[in-house]
């Protein structure tokens, strides 16, 4: 069984091959300010977004959910995929 990282830096190394450039914990960094999020996590997949390649997670406890982390990376890796396709890919990676 694979042991997954528990830090943002560790996840960045795992997800970098899929286009992830930053993992933000504690909210979403926008306009230089850390903003509260409504969801557990989200990915910045829009190529025009200055945060493109960033996975934001609400709290550090979400880093212990590899399926969630791979799901968010899938949004960056394959921007055209649906939520269901990202879910499926995330489960297969774990």
C-alpha positions as CSV (number, residue, x, y, z in Angstrom):
1,X,0.0,0.0,0.0
2,X,1.3,3.4,-0.9
3,X,2.0,5.9,1.8
4,X,0.8,9.3,0.7
5,X,2.4,12.6,1.8
6,X,0.8,14.7,4.6
7,X,2.3,18.1,3.6
8,X,1.6,20.5,0.9
9,X,5.2,20.2,-0.2
10,X,5.0,16.4,-0.4
11,X,1.8,16.6,-2.4
12,X,3.4,19.1,-4.8
13,X,6.1,16.6,-5.6
14,X,3.6,13.8,-6.3
15,X,1.3,16.0,-8.4
16,X,3.8,18.1,-10.3
17,X,3.8,15.6,-13.3
18,X,0.1,16.4,-13.7
19,X,0.6,20.1,-14.0
20,X,0.2,21.1,-10.4
21,X,2.4,24.1,-9.6
22,X,1.3,24.9,-6.0
23,X,-0.7,23.4,-3.2
24,X,-2.4,26.0,-1.0
25,X,-3.6,25.0,2.5
26,X,-6.1,27.0,4.5
27,X,-8.1,28.7,1.8
28,X,-7.6,30.2,-1.6
29,X,-5.0,32.8,-2.2
30,X,-6.5,35.5,-4.4
31,X,-5.2,39.0,-5.0
32,X,-2.6,38.5,-2.3
33,X,-5.2,37.6,0.3
34,X,-6.1,34.2,1.7
35,X,-9.8,33.8,1.2
36,X,-12.2,31.3,2.8
37,X,-13.5,28.5,0.6
38,X,-16.9,26.8,0.7
39,X,-15.7,23.5,-0.7
40,X,-13.1,21.0,0.7
41,X,-10.8,21.8,-2.2
42,X,-10.7,23.2,-5.7
43,X,-8.2,23.5,-8.6
44,X,-7.3,26.5,-10.7
45,X,-7.4,25.0,-14.2
46,X,-8.2,28.1,-16.3
47,X,-5.0,28.8,-18.4
48,X,-5.8,32.6,-18.1
49,X,-6.0,32.4,-14.3
50,X,-2.8,33.8,-12.6
51,X,-3.2,30.9,-10.1
52,X,-3.3,28.3,-12.9
53,X,-1.9,25.0,-11.6
54,X,-2.8,25.6,-8.0
55,X,-4.8,23.1,-5.8
56,X,-6.4,24.9,-2.8
57,X,-7.5,22.9,0.2
58,X,-9.7,24.2,3.0
59,X,-7.6,22.6,5.8
60,X,-4.5,20.5,6.3
61,X,-6.7,17.4,7.2
62,X,-7.7,17.3,3.5
63,X,-4.1,16.4,2.6
64,X,-4.8,13.0,4.2
65,X,-7.3,12.3,1.4
66,X,-5.4,11.1,-1.6
67,X,-8.5,10.6,-3.8
68,X,-9.4,14.2,-3.2
69,X,-5.9,15.4,-4.1
70,X,-5.8,13.4,-7.3
71,X,-9.3,14.5,-8.2
72,X,-8.3,18.1,-8.0
73,X,-5.1,17.5,-9.9
74,X,-7.2,15.8,-12.7
75,X,-9.0,19.2,-13.2
76,X,-5.6,20.7,-14.1
77,X,-4.2,17.6,-16.0
78,X,-7.3,17.2,-18.2
79,X,-9.3,20.4,-18.1
80,X,-12.1,19.0,-20.4
81,X,-12.9,16.1,-18.0
82,X,-16.2,16.1,-16.2
83,X,-16.5,15.7,-12.4
84,X,-17.3,12.0,-12.8
85,X,-14.2,11.5,-14.9
86,X,-12.0,13.3,-12.4
87,X,-13.5,11.1,-9.6
88,X,-12.8,8.0,-11.5
89,X,-9.2,9.0,-12.3
90,X,-8.6,10.0,-8.7
91,X,-9.8,6.6,-7.4
92,X,-7.6,4.8,-9.9
93,X,-4.5,6.7,-8.9
94,X,-4.9,5.6,-5.3
